[in-house]
Amino acid sequence: MRMARRRRTASLSKAAQLSFIAPQVVALRSLRTHDRREMQRMGTEKVLAFWESMNAMGLQVAKANQEYALFAMRQWWSPWMTPLQMANAATKVLEKGLAPVHRRAAANARRLRR
């Protein structure tokens, strides 16, 4: 909980910083519209930043998918992960399977004793 809150705060902090820095950069670069090299650099930086951002988000999505798949696999396999868990699961299966047979056999025994 604490770590998630820190990440969220850090993300909001970065977003806030960007909201102040970006207009300053735009203003400074717009004063240099006559500088052709600066305009080319700005275009190149924007394209590179876009693709770096897309790549970072894509990698994070892949990581999140792997974490989810691992979580789902652990949940699915959890009854068979340890011998004790396997024994407990097998015992429950046997108990459920024997319950109707036991119920009928006991009823028959009571009936036949009369």
FINUDO-160205 format. One record per residue: residue number from 1; residue in three letters; x, y negated, z negated of N, C-alpha, C, CB in turn. Coordinates in nm, 2 decimals, padded with zeros to 4 digits. Glycine has a CB too. Example, Ala and Ser with C-alpha at 12.3 -4.5 7.8 and 13.67 -1.06 7.14 Angstrom:
BEGIN
REC_1_ALA_01.32_00.57_-00.78_01.23_00.45_-00.78_01.32_00.33_-00.78_01.13_00.45_-00.90
REC_2_SER_01.28_00.22_-00.71_01.37_00.11_-00.71_01.29_00.00_-00.79_01.41_00.06_-00.57
! end
This chain:
BEGIN
REC_1_MET_00.08_00.12_00.00_00.00_00.00_00.00_00.09_-00.12_00.00_-00.09_00.00_-00.12
REC_2_ARG_00.19_-00.12_-00.09_00.27_-00.24_-00.10_00.35_-00.26_00.03_00.37_-00.22_-00.21
REC_3_MET_00.40_-00.15_00.09_00.48_-00.16_00.21_00.40_-00.21_00.33_00.54_-00.02_00.25
REC_4_ALA_00.27_-00.17_00.34_00.18_-00.21_00.44_00.16_-00.36_00.43_00.05_-00.13_00.44
REC_5_ARG_00.14_-00.40_00.30_00.12_-00.55_00.28_00.24_-00.63_00.32_00.08_-00.57_00.13
REC_6_ARG_00.36_-00.58_00.29_00.48_-00.65_00.32_00.49_-00.66_00.47_00.60_-00.58_00.27
REC_7_ARG_00.46_-00.55_00.55_00.47_-00.55_00.69_00.37_-00.65_00.75_00.45_-00.41_00.75
REC_8_ARG_00.25_-00.65_00.69_00.15_-00.74_00.74_00.19_-00.89_00.72_00.01_-00.71_00.68
REC_9_THR_00.25_-00.91_00.60_00.29_-01.05_00.57_00.41_-01.09_00.66_00.34_-01.06_00.42
REC_10_ALA_00.50_-00.99_00.69_00.61_-01.02_00.78_00.56_-01.05_00.92_00.71_-00.91_00.78
REC_11_SER_00.46_-00.97_00.96_00.40_-00.99_01.10_00.34_-01.13_01.10_00.30_-00.88_01.13
REC_12_LEU_00.26_-01.16_01.00_00.19_-01.29_01.00_00.30_-01.41_01.00_00.10_-01.31_00.88
REC_13_SER_00.40_-01.38_00.92_00.51_-01.48_00.91_00.57_-01.51_01.05_00.61_-01.44_00.81
REC_14_LYS_00.60_-01.40_01.12_00.66_-01.41_01.25_00.57_-01.48_01.35_00.70_-01.27_01.31
REC_15_ALA_00.44_-01.45_01.34_00.34_-01.51_01.43_00.33_-01.66_01.40_00.20_-01.44_01.41
REC_16_ALA_00.33_-01.69_01.27_00.33_-01.83_01.23_00.45_-01.91_01.28_00.32_-01.85_01.08
REC_17_GLN_00.57_-01.85_01.27_00.69_-01.91_01.32_00.69_-01.93_01.47_00.81_-01.82_01.28
REC_18_LEU_00.64_-01.83_01.54_00.63_-01.84_01.68_00.53_-01.95_01.72_00.58_-01.70_01.74
REC_19_SER_00.42_-01.97_01.65_00.33_-02.07_01.68_00.39_-02.21_01.67_00.20_-02.06_01.60
REC_20_PHE_00.49_-02.22_01.58_00.56_-02.35_01.57_00.68_-02.37_01.67_00.61_-02.37_01.43
REC_21_ILE_00.75_-02.26_01.69_00.87_-02.26_01.78_00.83_-02.28_01.93_00.95_-02.14_01.75
REC_22_ALA_00.73_-02.20_01.97_00.70_-02.20_02.12_00.67_-02.34_02.17_00.58_-02.10_02.14
REC_23_PRO_00.58_-02.41_02.11_00.55_-02.55_02.16_00.68_-02.64_02.17_00.44_-02.62_02.08
REC_24_GLN_00.77_-02.62_02.07_00.89_-02.70_02.07_00.97_-02.67_02.19_00.97_-02.68_01.94
REC_25_VAL_00.99_-02.54_02.22_01.07_-02.49_02.33_01.00_-02.54_02.46_01.08_-02.34_02.33
REC_26_VAL_00.87_-02.53_02.47_00.80_-02.58_02.59_00.83_-02.73_02.61_00.65_-02.55_02.58
REC_27_ALA_00.82_-02.80_02.50_00.84_-02.95_02.51_00.98_-02.98_02.55_00.81_-03.02_02.38
REC_28_LEU_01.08_-02.91_02.49_01.22_-02.94_02.53_01.25_-02.90_02.67_01.31_-02.86_02.43
REC_29_ARG_01.19_-02.78_02.72_01.22_-02.74_02.85_01.15_-02.83_02.96_01.18_-02.60_02.87
REC_30_SER_01.03_-02.88_02.92_00.96_-02.96_03.02_01.03_-03.10_03.04_00.82_-02.99_02.97
REC_31_LEU_01.12_-03.14_02.94_01.20_-03.26_02.96_01.31_-03.23_03.06_01.25_-03.30_02.83
REC_32_ARG_01.34_-03.11_03.08_01.45_-03.07_03.17_01.40_-03.01_03.30_01.55_-02.97_03.11
REC_33_THR_01.29_-03.06_03.35_01.23_-03.00_03.48_01.33_-03.02_03.59_01.10_-03.06_03.50
REC_34_HIS_01.41_-03.12_03.59_01.51_-03.14_03.70_01.62_-03.04_03.70_01.56_-03.28_03.69
REC_35_ASP_01.64_-02.97_03.59_01.75_-02.88_03.57_01.70_-02.74_03.63_01.80_-02.86_03.43
REC_36_ARG_01.75_-02.71_03.75_01.70_-02.59_03.82_01.75_-02.47_03.75_01.76_-02.59_03.97
REC_37_ARG_01.87_-02.46_03.70_01.92_-02.35_03.63_01.84_-02.32_03.50_02.07_-02.37_03.59
REC_38_GLU_01.80_-02.42_03.43_01.72_-02.40_03.31_01.58_-02.34_03.35_01.70_-02.53_03.24
REC_39_MET_01.52_-02.39_03.46_01.39_-02.34_03.50_01.40_-02.19_03.54_01.34_-02.42_03.62
REC_40_GLN_01.51_-02.15_03.61_01.53_-02.01_03.65_01.55_-01.93_03.52_01.65_-02.00_03.74
REC_41_ARG_01.63_-01.98_03.43_01.65_-01.91_03.31_01.52_-01.89_03.23_01.75_-01.98_03.22
REC_42_MET_01.44_-01.99_03.23_01.31_-01.98_03.16_01.22_-01.87_03.22_01.23_-02.11_03.16
REC_43_GLY_01.22_-01.87_03.35_01.14_-01.76_03.42_01.19_-01.62_03.40_01.14_-01.79_03.58
REC_44_THR_01.33_-01.61_03.40_01.39_-01.48_03.37_01.36_-01.44_03.23_01.54_-01.49_03.40
REC_45_GLU_01.38_-01.53_03.14_01.35_-01.50_03.00_01.21_-01.45_02.97_01.38_-01.62_02.91
REC_46_LYS_01.11_-01.52_03.04_00.97_-01.48_03.02_00.95_-01.34_03.07_00.88_-01.58_03.09
REC_47_VAL_01.00_-01.31_03.19_00.98_-01.17_03.24_01.05_-01.07_03.16_01.04_-01.16_03.39
REC_48_LEU_01.17_-01.09_03.11_01.24_-01.00_03.03_01.17_-00.98_02.89_01.39_-01.04_03.00
REC_49_ALA_01.12_-01.09_02.84_01.05_-01.08_02.71_00.92_-01.00_02.72_01.02_-01.22_02.66
REC_50_PHE_00.85_-01.02_02.84_00.73_-00.95_02.86_00.76_-00.80_02.86_00.66_-00.99_02.99
REC_51_TRP_00.86_-00.76_02.94_00.89_-00.61_02.96_00.95_-00.55_02.83_00.98_-00.59_03.07
REC_52_GLU_01.03_-00.63_02.76_01.08_-00.58_02.63_00.96_-00.56_02.53_01.18_-00.68_02.57
REC_53_SER_00.87_-00.65_02.53_00.75_-00.64_02.45_00.67_-00.52_02.48_00.66_-00.77_02.46
REC_54_MET_00.64_-00.50_02.61_00.56_-00.38_02.66_00.64_-00.25_02.62_00.54_-00.39_02.81
REC_55_ASN_00.77_-00.25_02.64_00.84_-00.13_02.60_00.84_-00.10_02.45_00.99_-00.15_02.65
REC_56_ALA_00.85_-00.21_02.37_00.85_-00.19_02.23_00.71_-00.14_02.18_00.88_-00.32_02.16
REC_57_MET_00.60_-00.20_02.24_00.47_-00.15_02.21_00.44_-00.01_02.25_00.36_-00.25_02.26
REC_58_GLY_00.49_00.03_02.37_00.48_00.16_02.42_00.55_00.26_02.34_00.53_00.17_02.57
REC_59_LEU_00.67_00.23_02.29_00.75_00.32_02.20_00.67_00.34_02.07_00.89_00.27_02.18
REC_60_GLN_00.62_00.23_02.02_00.55_00.23_01.89_00.42_00.32_01.91_00.51_00.09_01.84
REC_61_VAL_00.35_00.31_02.02_00.23_00.39_02.04_00.27_00.54_02.05_00.16_00.35_02.17
REC_62_ALA_00.38_00.57_02.12_00.43_00.71_02.13_00.47_00.76_01.99_00.55_00.72_02.22
REC_63_LYS_00.53_00.68_01.91_00.57_00.72_01.77_00.44_00.74_01.69_00.66_00.61_01.70
REC_64_ALA_00.34_00.65_01.70_00.22_00.67_01.62_00.15_00.80_01.67_00.13_00.55_01.64
REC_65_ASN_00.15_00.83_01.80_00.09_00.95_01.85_00.16_01.07_01.79_00.09_00.95_02.00
REC_66_GLN_00.29_01.07_01.79_00.37_01.18_01.73_00.33_01.20_01.59_00.52_01.16_01.76
REC_67_GLU_00.33_01.09_01.51_00.30_01.10_01.37_00.16_01.16_01.35_00.31_00.96_01.30
REC_68_TYR_00.06_01.11_01.43_-00.07_01.17_01.42_-00.08_01.31_01.45_-00.17_01.09_01.51
REC_69_ALA_-00.01_01.35_01.56_-00.01_01.49_01.60_00.05_01.58_01.49_00.07_01.51_01.73
REC_70_LEU_00.16_01.53_01.43_00.22_01.61_01.32_00.13_01.62_01.20_00.35_01.54_01.28
REC_71_PHE_00.06_01.51_01.17_-00.04_01.51_01.06_-00.15_01.61_01.09_-00.09_01.37_01.04
REC_72_ALA_-00.20_01.61_01.21_-00.31_01.70_01.25_-00.26_01.84_01.24_-00.36_01.66_01.39
REC_73_MET_-00.14_01.87_01.29_-00.09_02.00_01.29_-00.07_02.05_01.14_00.05_02.01_01.36
REC_74_ARG_-00.02_01.97_01.06_00.00_02.01_00.92_-00.14_02.03_00.85_00.07_01.90_00.84
REC_75_GLN_-00.24_01.95_00.88_-00.37_01.98_00.83_-00.43_02.11_00.88_-00.46_01.86_00.86
REC_76_TRP_-00.41_02.14_01.01_-00.47_02.26_01.07_-00.40_02.38_01.01_-00.46_02.25_01.22
REC_77_TRP_-00.26_02.38_01.00_-00.19_02.49_00.95_-00.18_02.50_00.80_-00.05_02.49_01.02
REC_78_SER_-00.22_02.41_00.73_-00.20_02.41_00.59_-00.24_02.53_00.51_-00.27_02.29_00.53
REC_79_PRO_-00.35_02.60_00.54_-00.38_02.72_00.47_-00.28_02.83_00.48_-00.52_02.77_00.51
REC_80_TRP_-00.20_02.83_00.59_-00.11_02.94_00.62_00.04_02.90_00.60_-00.13_02.99_00.76
REC_81_MET_00.06_02.78_00.54_00.19_02.73_00.53_00.28_02.81_00.43_00.19_02.58_00.49
REC_82_THR_00.22_02.85_00.32_00.30_02.92_00.21_00.23_03.06_00.19_00.31_02.84_00.08
REC_83_PRO_00.31_03.15_00.14_00.25_03.28_00.11_00.13_03.28_00.01_00.35_03.38_00.06
REC_84_LEU_00.14_03.19_-00.09_00.04_03.17_-00.19_-00.09_03.12_-00.12_00.08_03.08_-00.30
REC_85_GLN_-00.07_03.02_-00.04_-00.19_02.97_00.03_-00.25_03.07_00.12_-00.15_02.84_00.11
REC_86_MET_-00.17_03.15_00.19_-00.22_03.26_00.28_-00.29_03.36_00.19_-00.10_03.32_00.35
REC_87_ALA_-00.24_03.40_00.08_-00.31_03.50_-00.01_-00.44_03.44_-00.06_-00.22_03.53_-00.12
REC_88_ASN_-00.44_03.32_-00.10_-00.57_03.26_-00.14_-00.67_03.25_-00.03_-00.54_03.11_-00.19
REC_89_ALA_-00.63_03.21_00.09_-00.72_03.21_00.20_-00.77_03.35_00.24_-00.65_03.15_00.33
REC_90_ALA_-00.69_03.45_00.24_-00.73_03.59_00.26_-00.83_03.63_00.16_-00.61_03.68_00.27
REC_91_THR_-00.80_03.60_00.03_-00.89_03.64_-00.08_-01.03_03.58_-00.06_-00.83_03.60_-00.21
REC_92_LYS_-01.03_03.45_-00.02_-01.16_03.39_00.00_-01.24_03.45_00.11_-01.14_03.24_00.03
REC_93_VAL_-01.17_03.49_00.22_-01.23_03.55_00.34_-01.29_03.69_00.29_-01.13_03.58_00.45
REC_94_LEU_-01.21_03.76_00.21_-01.26_03.89_00.17_-01.38_03.88_00.07_-01.15_03.97_00.09
REC_95_GLU_-01.37_03.78_-00.02_-01.48_03.75_-00.11_-01.61_03.72_-00.03_-01.45_03.64_-00.20
REC_96_LYS_-01.60_03.63_00.07_-01.72_03.60_00.15_-01.77_03.72_00.22_-01.68_03.48_00.24
REC_97_GLY_-01.68_03.80_00.27_-01.72_03.92_00.35_-01.79_04.03_00.26_-01.61_03.97_00.43
REC_98_LEU_-01.74_04.04_00.14_-01.79_04.15_00.05_-01.91_04.10_-00.02_-01.68_04.18_-00.05
REC_99_ALA_-01.94_03.98_-00.03_-02.05_03.93_-00.11_-02.19_03.99_-00.07_-02.06_03.78_-00.11
REC_100_PRO_-02.22_03.99_00.06_-02.35_04.05_00.10_-02.35_04.20_00.08_-02.38_04.02_00.25
REC_101_VAL_-02.24_04.27_00.11_-02.23_04.41_00.08_-02.25_04.44_-00.06_-02.10_04.47_00.14
REC_102_HIS_-02.18_04.37_-00.15_-02.20_04.39_-00.29_-02.34_04.36_-00.34_-02.10_04.30_-00.37
REC_103_ARG_-02.40_04.26_-00.29_-02.53_04.22_-00.33_-02.63_04.34_-00.29_-02.58_04.09_-00.26
REC_104_ARG_-02.62_04.39_-00.17_-02.71_04.50_-00.13_-02.68_04.63_-00.21_-02.69_04.53_00.02
REC_105_ALA_-02.55_04.66_-00.23_-02.52_04.78_-00.30_-02.57_04.78_-00.45_-02.36_04.81_-00.30
REC_106_ALA_-02.55_04.66_-00.51_-02.60_04.64_-00.65_-02.75_04.66_-00.65_-02.55_04.51_-00.71
REC_107_ALA_-02.82_04.60_-00.56_-02.96_04.60_-00.55_-03.01_04.75_-00.53_-03.02_04.52_-00.44
REC_108_ASN_-02.94_04.82_-00.45_-02.97_04.96_-00.42_-02.95_05.05_-00.55_-02.89_05.02_-00.31
REC_109_ALA_-02.84_05.02_-00.62_-02.81_05.09_-00.74_-02.91_05.07_-00.85_-02.67_05.05_-00.80
REC_110_ARG_-02.96_04.94_-00.86_-03.06_04.91_-00.96_-03.19_04.98_-00.92_-03.09_04.76_-00.97
REC_111_ARG_-03.22_04.98_-00.79_-03.35_05.04_-00.75_-03.35_05.19_-00.77_-03.37_05.00_-00.60
REC_112_LEU_-03.24_05.25_-00.74_-03.23_05.40_-00.74_-03.22_05.45_-00.89_-03.11_05.45_-00.67
REC_113_ARG_-03.18_05.36_-00.98_-03.17_05.40_-01.12_-03.31_05.41_-01.19_-03.08_05.31_-01.20
REC_114_ARG_-03.40_05.34_-01.13_-03.54_05.34_-01.19_-03.60_05.47_-01.19_-03.62_05.24_-01.13
! end
